[in-house]
C-alpha cells in the first residue's frame, strides 16, 4: 500500500470554540487523537507518537501525564532488551 493521507473537515465554529491560540490547534488535535486511539488499543505506541509528531520520550511522558497505561507486551520487552544490549 502506498502512502495515504486523511484530511478531517472540522467545522469552523468548532475550531473557533477551541480555547487555544490558532497556531497550537492542529498540534493539540493531533496529540488528542493519538492519545485516544492509543488508549483504545487501535493504534500502536509507535504510530500514535508519529501521529502526535512527538518523540518516543515525549509521547511516553504525555501518557504518564494523562495517566494512560502503556500497552507493554512481552515482544516489546524483548525488543527493549535487545536495544539496551546494543543488538
Secondary structure, DSSP 8 states (H G I E B T S, - for coil): -----------HHHHHHS-S-HHHHHHHHHHHHHHHHHHHTSS-HHHHHHHTT--HHHHHHHHHHTT------HHHHHHHHHHHHT-
